[in-house]
Amino acid sequence: MTIGPRAIPHASLARVVAIGLWCGLAGIASAQIAIEKVGKTAAERAAVVVPPAVNCPQLPGLTSLPYAEAVKRLTTRLFRVRRVEEPSILPRDTVLRQSAERSKDNFCLVTLVVSDGSLVRVPSLAGATREEATGKLRAAQLGISVVERPSETAAGRVFAQNPPPGKEVHRDTTVQVAVALARPAPPPPAENLAVPNVIGMPYGDARVALGSFTVRATQTASSRPRGEVTDQDPRSPASLRRKDPVGVVISDGSLVRVPALSGATREEAEKTLQGSQLAISVVERVSKNADGRVFAQDPPPGKEVQRDSTVRVAVALPPQSAPVKSLAVPNVIGMPYDAALVALRPFPVNSTEVASSRPKGEVIDQDPRAPANRQIQDPVAVRFSDGTLVRVPALAGVTKEEAAKKLKESQLRFAFVEAPSEKSAGRVFEQDPRSDIEVARGSAVRVKIAQPPLVRVPDLIGATRDEAAQRLEAARLVIAADEAPSGEPAGQVFLQVPERDREVRQGSTVKVTIATAATALPAGPVAGTTSGDAKPAGGTPPGEGDTPGRARPAEGPNAKDASTFFGEMPRDLPWYAAAAAIFLAAQVLVLRFMRAKPLRLAPAAPVRVVARLESSFADTRVDGAKPAGPTVRVAVRLDAVETDVKIAEGALP
């Protein structure tokens, strides 16, 4: 049904207004009473006394009885029985426990926990044979799993089981049993055997002689025949247990022993060295020894050298045949040893091998040093390098990677240590041993890498950007500034990372956040004004007299500060909306039941109300000009009537 647009008589209008006001006041009073009821404190609610529950009558003892007999003993008029089953070794339906409680329908609810008869008790099997254990477990309706293990228990007897005896398990559970194995016979007592002497034997014969022991052979360069045992460990006499190790050293036959040549003629010396697979180098020198006889040799007699090595021999010349004059001693420092011997052929040479970082065999010193003159019978001493040492390189000022590369090329080990220093960060500032020192190959060099020293972070809170930068520069730190809104004074630091007094490396970055002015809340249109108002009442142009960082309040008799409006809205506006909704709903109900015509207000009214009734609903909307301020939409349900109201601020009188 649609209500026409004709006006209501004045008497009917007065009745409508009166009834509507009465309904609105009644609704507000009902809401206040409801709020007071809901607002009761927890202490008031806790003070409500709950009447005590009535205890159940005393139950008869039902434990261990069959379930059927226990139920018969309970008077069904007073009790209700609840059956609960649980695993047990007792016969099925045997009562295990009982409990009672008062139910909601004033009956005594009795809970009987009865056995389902699914469990059995594991028997003890210790000391039983395998057959006896199998019989016991089958009688108990259990399975068996047998493992055999060594034990001190008699062989064939059970000495362990899992689950243990007495444990309640489900039927058909497998029980693991361990049966003892027969103990092995004890080993015979150890017998010490005498170690035979095998030095000088061929390796094959030595293995046969040492057949009761474990032979461990190593090969070495020797002048003994190839395959001959030159040493053993332990040496005889000694005794060891059977299969104990015995070490033997076997000759590879690569060396020969230098024969003694003193007093032999030149021809005899050549023949002797040829038979020993050695070469000869003859030097004739003036000597008081017999003419034409060998009076010196190098290497000395008895020394083991490689085959085809050269032996230098000095053959004596008679004194009267030698010219009496001196010769210039050549400079052989830096020459290979063999080349130095050729250069010093007119003189006897006393050579000494010393540890050095120079290449192996290079002459590193001589006595006398050139320029010098010596008679041909005067000796010249030379010292040549064995090449076992290396020179420590200079590492000062290089990076860690460059230092590691140099030390690896010098065949040296190294250990890096980082330490504070004023030197360039990441560079070597100290090393041990120092540079140019000769050390053995594989020696360790300790290298210190410079790190910036630690400094304390100054306090920057409250400082300006320039002040913070100056403080950090004095501490040799770097600033990284950022800006963010804050309640602190604008332009001052209100946050720093790391915090003050924290120790950091020189050159580290300190992040600071500088406060900026808070963003002003924009002033929107205010109720009572229109979008066409170019200038608010009072005549002050926009922007004049504004305080920086704050929104200028609206002016005029009906204007409200935006912050005041939004601050009061959560507390007051819902009550106003609820009252208006109840008032409009009451008007709709009155119009519907009185079959009255719709109300037409005077043209000067700011709004007009149009009501449309559809089935059991009343849908009322406030229509009119587009609202100038924020709107609130409230939905209220009163019994069978649902009202949907849309209110614009300033639209209602």
Secondary structure by P-SEA (a helix, b strand, c coil): cccccccccaaaaaaaaaaaaaaaaaaaaaaaaaaaaaaccaaaaaaccccbbbbcccccccccccaaaaaaacccccbbbbbbbbbcccccccccbbbbbbccccbbbbbbbbbcccbbbbcccccccaaaaaaaaaaacbbbbbbbbbccccccccccccccccccccccbbbbbbbbcccccccccbbbbbbbbcccccaaaaaaaaccbbbbbbbbbcccccccccccccccccccccccbbbbbbbcccbbbbcccccccaaaaaaaaaaacbbbbbbbbbccccccccccccccccccccccbbbbbbbbccccccccbbbbbcccccccaaaaaaaacccccbbbbbbccccccccccccccccccccccbbbbbbbbcccbbbbcccccccaaaaaaaaaaacccbbbbbbbcccccccccccccccccccccbbbbbbbbbcbbbbbbcccccccaaaaaaaaaaacbbbbbbbbbccccccccccccccccccccccbbbbbbbbccccccccccccccccccccccccccccccccccbbbbbbccccccaaaaaaaccccaaaaaaaaaaaaaaaaaaaaaaccccccccccccbbbbbbbcccbbbbbbcccccccbbbbbbbbcccbbbbbbbcccccc
